[in-house]
Amino acid sequence: MLMGKIEANTVVVMDVFGVLKGNEVRVTAGVADQEFMCQYVDLSEKIGKTAAVLGWYHSHPGFGCWLSGIDVNTQFNNQNFQDPYLAIVVDPKRTMSSGKVEMKAFRTWPGENYPVPDQYKMKVPKGRKGDFEFGVHANRYYELKTSIFKSSLDSLMLQQLWAKYWVKTIAQSRNLNNVGFDAIQLSDLEERIKEAETDLDKHKNNSGKRKEEPEIAVVAKECSKAAGEQLNGVLSQLVKHQLFNFQ
């Protein structure tokens, strides 16, 4: 669970505590979990902590930040019960391999059939079939802008962790760790390029030239980003091979 405060139109997350049990495909909350959460909040208030519960987070190790059908329903129900409330998804594997925090924050739209404008629709990779297919529920939620801050204690803790795990961190291969996610992402980009080209063909102007559409520009940026990540991964391995003889 996320704990923090509200400043103007910003949700500031300052602390977290573990509650829910999960496995490879879902996170569930039982009666004992709910009781523990209530007790934790009560005890926090008694010792003078003013931070309130403002949402929840979970991880998607290696397959990106998005919300499944179960995640959407969890967020929708909690958001209707308490607002403001947000959901954060973290990908620790991509964070380790890329060297930057892979994290996104989401909120759900007011209703399942809410008329979402095209510019606000989520664009996430397609993958597993059925209820967990990437993007199946993309019309039910939207992404929030995020930024990360840390205290002096956070900085000290990260320095200690780096001192202990720097060898393992450097040995990580971004491209090898993310091969499954990258394949799904490329497949999704190919499909979106085809859709964007078809859309452009339908909107040719009188001179026969294609009108510029926002979607093609978005896809182009994402293609460039994906290619840049792959290139950085290759260059990183080449540098490490030269310096440390990594394979």
C-alpha positions as CSV (number, residue, x, y, z in Angstrom):
1,M,0.0,0.0,0.0
2,L,1.1,3.6,-0.7
3,M,1.1,6.2,2.0
4,G,1.5,9.9,1.5
5,K,-0.2,13.3,1.2
6,I,-2.0,15.5,-1.3
7,E,-0.4,18.8,-2.4
8,A,-2.6,20.8,-4.8
9,N,-3.2,18.4,-7.7
10,T,-0.2,16.1,-6.9
11,V,-0.2,12.9,-5.0
12,V,3.0,12.6,-3.0
13,V,3.9,9.1,-2.0
14,M,6.3,9.0,1.0
15,D,6.1,5.4,2.3
16,V,4.8,1.9,1.6
17,F,3.9,-1.2,3.5
18,G,3.3,-4.7,2.4
19,V,-0.2,-6.2,2.7
20,L,-1.3,-8.4,-0.2
21,K,-0.3,-11.9,-1.3
22,G,0.4,-12.5,-4.9
23,N,1.6,-15.1,-7.5
24,E,2.7,-15.0,-11.1
25,V,-0.7,-13.8,-12.4
26,R,-2.7,-12.1,-9.7
27,V,-2.7,-10.2,-6.4
28,T,-5.4,-11.0,-3.9
29,A,-6.5,-9.6,-0.6
30,G,-8.0,-11.7,2.1
31,V,-9.8,-10.8,5.4
32,A,-6.5,-11.1,7.3
33,D,-4.9,-8.7,4.8
34,Q,-7.6,-6.1,5.3
35,E,-7.4,-6.4,9.1
36,F,-3.6,-5.9,9.0
37,M,-4.0,-2.8,6.8
38,C,-6.5,-1.2,9.2
39,Q,-4.3,-2.1,12.2
40,Y,-1.2,-0.7,10.5
41,V,-2.9,2.6,9.7
42,D,-4.3,2.9,13.3
43,L,-0.9,2.3,14.8
44,S,0.7,4.8,12.4
45,E,-1.7,7.5,13.6
46,K,-0.9,6.7,17.2
47,I,2.8,7.2,16.8
48,G,2.2,10.5,15.0
49,K,2.5,9.6,11.3
50,T,0.1,11.7,9.4
51,A,0.5,10.0,6.0
52,A,-2.7,8.5,4.7
53,V,-3.2,5.4,2.4
54,L,-3.4,6.8,-1.1
55,G,-3.2,3.7,-3.3
56,W,-1.4,0.5,-4.0
57,Y,1.5,-0.8,-6.1
58,H,2.7,-4.1,-7.4
59,S,5.4,-5.3,-9.8
60,H,5.5,-6.8,-13.3
61,P,9.0,-8.3,-13.5
62,G,10.2,-8.1,-17.1
63,F,7.0,-7.4,-18.9
64,G,6.3,-3.7,-18.6
65,C,4.0,-1.4,-16.6
66,W,0.3,-1.7,-17.4
67,L,-2.9,-2.9,-15.7
68,S,-4.6,-6.3,-16.2
69,G,-8.3,-6.8,-15.9
70,I,-8.0,-7.8,-12.3
71,D,-5.8,-4.8,-11.6
72,V,-8.3,-2.5,-13.3
73,N,-11.2,-3.8,-11.2
74,T,-9.1,-3.5,-8.0
75,Q,-8.3,0.1,-8.8
76,F,-11.8,1.0,-9.9
77,N,-13.4,-0.4,-6.7
78,N,-10.9,1.2,-4.4
79,Q,-11.1,4.5,-6.3
80,N,-14.8,4.6,-6.0
81,F,-14.6,3.8,-2.2
82,Q,-11.8,6.3,-1.6
83,D,-10.5,9.1,-3.8
84,P,-7.9,10.3,-4.5
85,Y,-6.4,6.8,-5.0
86,L,-3.8,5.6,-7.5
87,A,-2.2,2.4,-8.8
88,I,1.5,2.2,-9.4
89,V,3.2,-0.6,-11.4
90,V,7.0,-1.2,-11.2
91,D,9.1,-3.4,-13.4
92,P,12.2,-4.3,-11.3
93,K,13.9,-6.3,-14.1
94,R,13.8,-3.5,-16.6
95,T,14.9,-1.1,-13.9
96,M,18.0,-3.2,-13.1
97,S,18.9,-3.7,-16.8
98,S,18.3,-0.1,-17.9
99,G,19.7,1.7,-14.9
100,K,16.6,3.9,-14.5
101,V,13.3,3.3,-12.6
102,E,10.7,1.7,-14.8
103,M,7.5,2.8,-13.1
104,K,4.1,4.1,-14.1
105,A,1.1,5.4,-12.2
106,F,-2.5,4.9,-13.3
107,R,-6.1,5.8,-12.5
108,T,-9.4,4.4,-13.9
109,W,-12.0,6.2,-15.8
110,P,-15.4,6.8,-14.0
111,G,-17.2,3.9,-15.8
112,E,-16.5,0.8,-17.9
113,N,-18.1,2.4,-21.0
114,Y,-16.8,5.9,-20.4
115,P,-16.2,7.7,-23.8
116,V,-12.5,8.1,-23.7
117,P,-11.0,10.5,-26.2
118,D,-8.5,8.9,-28.6
119,Q,-5.6,11.0,-27.4
120,Y,-6.0,9.7,-23.9
121,K,-6.4,6.0,-24.7
122,M,-3.6,3.8,-23.4
123,K,-1.1,2.3,-25.9
124,V,0.4,-0.9,-24.3
125,P,1.9,-4.0,-25.8
126,K,-0.2,-7.0,-26.7
127,G,0.8,-10.3,-25.3
128,R,-1.1,-13.1,-23.4
129,K,-4.5,-14.2,-24.7
130,G,-7.6,-13.9,-22.6
131,D,-8.2,-11.7,-19.6
132,F,-4.5,-10.9,-19.2
133,E,-3.9,-9.8,-22.8
134,F,-1.9,-6.6,-22.8
135,G,-4.1,-3.7,-23.8
136,V,-7.5,-5.5,-23.5
137,H,-8.5,-3.1,-20.7
138,A,-6.6,0.0,-22.0
139,N,-9.8,2.0,-22.5
140,R,-10.6,1.7,-18.8
141,Y,-7.6,3.5,-17.3
142,Y,-5.2,6.3,-18.0
143,E,-1.6,7.1,-17.1
144,L,-0.4,9.9,-14.7
145,K,2.7,11.9,-15.0
146,T,5.3,10.8,-12.4
147,S,8.5,12.1,-10.9
148,I,10.9,10.6,-8.3
149,F,12.4,12.3,-5.3
150,K,14.6,11.0,-2.5
151,S,15.7,12.1,0.9
152,S,19.3,12.1,2.2
153,L,18.5,8.8,4.0
154,D,17.3,7.3,0.7
155,S,20.6,8.4,-1.0
156,L,22.7,6.8,1.8
157,M,20.7,3.6,1.5
158,L,21.1,3.4,-2.3
159,Q,24.9,4.0,-1.9
160,Q,25.1,1.1,0.5
161,L,23.2,-1.1,-1.8
162,W,25.4,-0.1,-4.8
163,A,28.5,-0.8,-2.8
164,K,27.2,-4.4,-2.2
165,Y,25.6,-5.2,-5.5
166,W,27.6,-3.2,-8.1
167,V,29.2,-6.2,-9.7
168,K,25.9,-8.0,-10.2
169,T,24.3,-4.8,-11.5
170,I,27.1,-4.2,-14.0
171,A,26.9,-7.8,-15.2
172,Q,23.2,-7.4,-16.1
173,S,22.4,-7.5,-19.8
174,R,19.5,-5.2,-20.7
175,N,18.8,-7.0,-24.0
176,L,18.9,-10.5,-22.6
177,N,16.7,-9.7,-19.6
178,N,14.1,-8.0,-21.7
179,V,14.0,-10.3,-24.8
180,G,10.4,-11.4,-24.2
181,F,9.1,-7.9,-23.5
182,D,11.0,-6.5,-26.6
183,A,9.5,-9.1,-28.9
184,I,6.0,-8.3,-27.7
185,Q,6.7,-4.6,-28.0
186,L,8.0,-4.9,-31.6
187,S,5.0,-6.9,-32.6
188,D,2.7,-4.3,-31.1
189,L,4.5,-1.5,-32.9
190,E,4.3,-3.3,-36.2
191,E,0.5,-3.6,-35.8
192,R,0.1,0.0,-34.8
193,I,2.2,1.2,-37.7
194,K,-0.1,-0.7,-40.1
195,E,-3.1,0.8,-38.4
196,A,-1.7,4.3,-38.6
197,E,-0.8,3.9,-42.3
198,T,-4.3,2.7,-43.1
199,D,-5.8,5.6,-41.2
200,L,-3.5,8.0,-43.2
201,D,-4.6,6.5,-46.5
202,K,-8.2,7.3,-45.5
203,H,-7.4,10.9,-44.9
204,K,-5.5,12.0,-47.9
205,N,-6.1,15.6,-48.9
206,N,-7.1,16.8,-52.4
207,S,-3.5,17.0,-53.6
208,G,-2.9,13.3,-52.9
209,K,-0.6,14.0,-50.0
210,R,-1.1,12.4,-46.7
211,K,-2.2,14.5,-43.8
212,E,0.0,14.4,-40.7
213,E,-1.8,12.5,-37.9
214,P,-0.8,12.5,-34.3
215,E,-0.9,8.7,-34.0
216,I,1.9,8.1,-36.6
217,A,4.0,10.6,-34.7
218,V,3.5,8.8,-31.4
219,V,4.3,5.4,-33.0
220,A,7.4,6.9,-34.6
221,K,8.6,8.2,-31.2
222,E,8.0,4.8,-29.6
223,C,9.9,3.0,-32.4
224,S,12.8,5.4,-32.0
225,K,12.8,4.8,-28.2
226,A,12.7,1.0,-28.6
227,A,15.6,1.1,-31.1
228,G,17.6,3.4,-28.8
229,E,17.1,1.0,-25.9
230,Q,18.3,-1.9,-28.0
231,L,21.3,0.1,-29.2
232,N,22.2,1.2,-25.7
233,G,22.0,-2.4,-24.6
234,V,24.4,-3.6,-27.3
235,L,26.9,-0.7,-26.7
236,S,26.8,-1.4,-23.0
237,Q,27.7,-5.0,-23.5
238,L,30.5,-4.0,-25.9
239,V,32.0,-1.6,-23.3
240,K,31.7,-4.1,-20.5
241,H,33.4,-6.8,-22.7
242,Q,36.3,-4.5,-23.4
243,L,36.7,-3.4,-19.7
244,F,35.9,-6.6,-17.9
245,N,35.9,-9.3,-20.5
246,F,32.2,-9.9,-20.0
247,Q,30.6,-12.3,-22.4
